[in-house]
Amino acid sequence: MKKLSLYLGCITPNRYPGIEKATKLCLDKLNIDWVDLKGASCCPAPGVFRSFDKTTWLTLASRNIILSEEMERDVLTICNGCYASLADANRELKEDHTLKKSINFHLDTIGKSFKGSVDVRHIIELFYDELGPQKITKMIQRPVNLNVALHYGCHLVKPSAERKLGSTENPTFFDELIEATGAKSIDYPDKMVCCGAGGGVRSALLDQSLAMLNHKLARIKEAGVDCIVNACPFCHLQFDSGQAEIKEKLGIEYNIPVLHYSQLLGLAFGYSPQELGIDLNLITNNEFFETLKKSD
């Protein structure tokens, strides 16, 4: 496995530092060679920024990649949106020499140049391809006895031609990583439907965003799960903060705990919910924490 630089993005350090802590604990436990990607900026967000100003999007994204090139490390992302932005920018600039030359013209003003010498990885893709569920299972110290509603998120699996992670409608790779921890991935209707956060919807059209989330949460509630697991801090925010907003605006209370995969894996490695920052979420279900104690 290549050496990695950890790209945190915006939401994790600003809103969910527990995801950062859990990620670093898991990377260390798995003996992965990583360092923080210092000096990085916003990816920037692919759903909106790329649509309005592709040149600026590519320039900012490539600058982040260059920081990792200078360390001779692949970029590791823990967010679907960051993964989409950086991986797609990396691919486009590697494939299009004219575009690369144009972007490097802008980067030259800050003394930077994109070379195309590293790859961009998502932590789920990395764990599945480089380690695999079986190897992770062998390292588990405390199997997690939880029924999980898994949310893949849009950018992790699409566009499928670039992601190369199997079916976009019925993928299994993330489910396999869930079950490697001892948890059970529970199927539910509309599992692959968007959470309603991306593409500027949550920012510009909150009511519509929450309507999409409410639909998905209702399906998840019917499945009778213990928690929701994701691999994207923006989806995480939507499921966590969105539940509080739905309670306030619609009077519907779901109270379903939300975990990033690194937090679920951290539990299986023997770390406490507090060490993993799970108690920092808005949705803190006491019954859920009691369930975790019983699995000790």
C-alpha positions in Angstrom: 0.0 0.0 0.0 1.3 3.5 -0.9 1.9 6.1 1.7 -1.0 8.4 2.2 -1.8 12.0 3.1 -5.1 12.5 5.0 -7.4 15.1 3.5 -10.0 16.1 6.0 -12.1 18.5 4.0 -14.3 21.1 5.6 -17.1 19.5 7.6 -15.1 17.0 9.6 -12.7 19.4 11.4 -15.4 22.1 11.8 -18.5 20.1 12.7 -17.5 16.4 13.5 -14.0 16.2 15.0 -15.0 12.7 16.2 -14.8 11.4 12.7 -11.3 12.8 12.4 -10.2 11.2 15.7 -11.8 7.8 14.8 -10.2 7.8 11.3 -6.8 8.4 12.7 -7.2 5.7 15.4 -8.3 3.2 12.8 -5.5 4.1 10.3 -2.9 3.6 13.1 -4.6 0.3 14.2 -4.3 -1.0 10.6 -0.6 0.1 10.4 -1.3 2.4 7.5 1.4 5.0 6.7 -0.4 8.4 6.8 0.3 12.0 7.6 -2.0 15.1 7.6 -2.3 17.0 4.4 -1.2 20.4 5.8 -2.2 23.6 4.0 -5.2 22.1 2.2 -8.3 24.1 1.3 -11.9 23.2 0.5 -11.9 20.5 -2.2 -14.0 22.5 -3.5 -17.5 21.1 -3.4 -18.2 19.3 -6.7 -21.9 19.5 -7.0 -22.1 23.3 -7.2 -18.6 24.8 -7.8 -17.8 22.6 -10.8 -21.1 23.5 -12.4 -20.5 27.3 -12.2 -16.8 27.7 -12.7 -14.8 24.6 -13.9 -11.5 26.4 -14.3 -11.5 27.6 -10.7 -12.7 24.2 -9.5 -9.8 22.5 -11.2 -7.3 25.0 -10.0 -8.3 24.8 -6.4 -8.7 21.0 -6.5 -5.3 20.5 -8.2 -3.6 22.7 -5.7 -4.7 20.3 -2.9 -3.4 17.3 -5.0 -0.1 19.1 -5.6 0.4 19.3 -1.8 0.3 15.6 -1.7 2.4 15.2 -4.8 5.1 17.2 -3.1 5.1 14.6 -0.3 5.0 11.7 -2.8 1.8 10.4 -1.1 -1.6 9.4 -2.5 -4.5 11.5 -1.2 -6.8 9.8 1.2 -10.3 11.2 1.6 -13.0 10.4 4.1 -15.9 12.2 2.4 -17.8 11.3 -0.8 -17.9 14.8 -2.1 -14.2 15.5 -1.5 -13.4 12.2 -3.2 -15.5 13.1 -6.2 -14.0 16.5 -6.5 -10.4 15.5 -6.1 -10.5 12.2 -7.9 -12.4 13.6 -10.9 -10.1 16.7 -11.1 -7.0 14.4 -10.9 -8.4 12.1 -13.6 -9.4 15.0 -16.0 -6.0 16.7 -15.7 -4.1 13.4 -16.2 -6.1 12.6 -19.3 -6.3 16.0 -21.0 -2.8 17.5 -21.7 -4.3 20.8 -23.0 -6.5 21.2 -19.9 -3.5 20.4 -17.6 -1.4 23.1 -19.4 -4.2 25.6 -18.9 -4.6 24.9 -15.2 -0.9 24.9 -14.6 -0.8 28.4 -16.2 -3.0 29.6 -13.3 -1.1 27.6 -10.7 2.2 29.1 -11.8 1.2 32.4 -10.2 1.6 30.7 -6.8 4.7 28.6 -7.8 2.8 25.3 -8.2 2.5 22.8 -11.0 0.3 19.7 -11.3 2.2 16.7 -12.4 -0.3 13.9 -12.1 2.0 11.6 -10.1 -0.4 10.5 -7.3 -3.9 8.9 -7.0 -6.9 10.0 -4.9 -8.4 7.3 -2.7 -11.6 7.1 -0.6 -11.2 5.4 2.7 -13.9 2.8 1.9 -12.5 2.0 -1.5 -9.0 1.8 0.1 -10.1 -0.6 2.9 -12.0 -2.8 0.4 -9.3 -3.0 -2.3 -6.1 -2.9 -0.3 -7.2 -4.7 2.9 -10.5 -6.5 2.2 -13.2 -7.5 4.6 -11.5 -10.8 5.6 -8.3 -9.1 6.8 -10.3 -6.5 8.7 -12.3 -9.2 10.4 -9.2 -10.9 11.6 -8.1 -7.7 13.3 -11.5 -7.1 15.1 -11.1 -7.2 18.9 -14.8 -6.6 19.9 -17.4 -7.6 17.3 -20.1 -5.0 17.1 -23.5 -6.5 17.6 -25.6 -3.9 15.7 -28.2 -3.9 13.0 -27.0 -1.1 10.6 -28.8 0.9 7.9 -26.0 1.6 5.5 -26.0 4.8 3.4 -23.6 4.6 0.4 -24.1 8.2 -0.8 -24.1 9.3 -4.4 -20.5 10.2 -5.2 -18.9 7.0 -3.8 -20.5 4.8 -6.5 -21.2 7.3 -9.4 -20.1 7.8 -12.1 -19.6 4.1 -12.2 -17.1 4.1 -15.1 -14.7 6.1 -13.0 -15.3 4.6 -9.6 -15.1 0.9 -10.8 -16.7 -0.4 -7.6 -19.3 -2.6 -9.2 -23.1 -2.0 -9.5 -24.4 1.5 -8.8 -27.9 0.2 -8.0 -27.0 -2.9 -5.9 -23.4 -2.5 -4.6 -22.1 -4.8 -1.9 -18.6 -3.7 -1.1 -19.5 -1.3 1.7 -22.0 -3.8 3.1 -19.1 -6.3 3.3 -17.0 -3.9 5.3 -19.9 -3.2 7.6 -20.3 -6.9 8.3 -16.5 -7.3 8.8 -17.0 -5.5 12.1 -19.5 -8.0 13.3 -22.5 -5.8 12.6 -25.3 -6.7 10.2 -26.2 -4.6 7.2 -30.0 -4.4 7.0 -31.6 -3.9 3.6 -34.3 -1.3 3.3 -36.3 0.4 0.5 -34.6 3.2 -1.3 -31.3 2.4 0.2 -29.4 3.9 -2.8 -31.5 7.1 -2.8 -29.8 10.4 -2.1 -30.0 11.8 1.4 -31.0 15.2 0.1 -27.9 17.1 1.1 -25.7 17.5 -2.0 -25.8 19.7 -5.1 -26.6 22.8 -3.0 -30.1 21.4 -2.1 -29.5 21.5 1.7 -28.1 25.1 1.4 -30.7 26.6 -1.0 -33.8 24.4 -0.6 -33.8 23.2 3.0 -37.5 22.2 3.0 -37.1 20.0 -0.1 -33.8 18.6 1.4 -35.5 17.6 4.6 -38.5 16.1 2.7 -36.0 13.8 0.9 -34.3 13.0 4.2 -37.7 12.4 6.0 -38.7 9.9 3.3 -35.4 8.0 3.7 -35.5 8.1 7.5 -39.0 6.6 7.5 -37.8 3.7 5.4 -34.8 3.2 7.8 -37.1 3.4 10.9 -39.3 0.7 9.4 -36.3 -1.6 9.0 -35.8 -1.6 12.8 -32.1 -0.8 12.9 -29.8 0.4 15.7 -28.0 3.1 13.8 -27.2 4.6 10.4 -23.6 4.3 9.0 -22.2 6.5 6.3 -18.8 7.4 4.8 -19.3 11.0 4.1 -19.4 13.9 6.7 -21.9 15.9 4.6 -24.3 12.9 4.5 -23.5 12.4 8.2 -24.5 16.1 8.9 -27.7 15.6 6.9 -28.7 12.5 8.9 -27.7 13.9 12.2 -28.6 17.6 12.1 -31.4 16.8 9.7 -33.1 14.6 12.3 -33.1 17.6 14.7 -34.5 19.9 12.0 -37.2 17.4 11.1 -38.3 17.2 14.7 -38.4 21.0 15.0 -40.2 21.7 11.6 -42.3 18.6 11.2 -42.7 17.3 14.7 -41.4 13.8 13.7 -38.8 12.3 16.0 -36.6 9.4 14.7 -33.7 9.5 17.2 -31.5 7.2 15.1 -27.8 7.4 15.9 -25.5 8.2 13.0 -21.9 6.9 12.7 -19.2 7.3 10.1 -17.7 4.0 9.1 -14.4 4.9 10.9 -16.5 5.2 14.1 -18.1 1.8 13.6 -14.7 0.2 12.9 -13.3 2.0 15.9 -15.9 0.4 18.1 -14.9 -3.0 16.7 -11.3 -2.3 17.5 -12.2 -1.8 21.1 -12.4 2.0 21.4 -15.1 3.7 23.4 -17.9 5.8 21.9 -16.3 8.8 23.7 -12.9 8.1 22.3 -14.5 8.0 18.8 -16.6 11.2 19.3 -19.9 9.4 18.8 -21.3 11.3 21.8 -20.6 14.6 20.1 -23.5 14.1 17.6 -26.7 16.0 18.0 -28.6 12.7 18.1 -27.4 10.9 21.2 -29.7 7.9 21.9 -29.2 6.5 25.4 -30.6 3.1 24.3 -28.0 2.9 21.6 -25.2 3.5 24.1 -26.6 0.8 26.4 -26.6 -1.6 23.4 -22.9 -0.8 23.0 -22.2 -1.5 26.7 -23.9 -4.9 26.4 -21.5 -5.9 23.5 -18.4 -5.2 25.7 
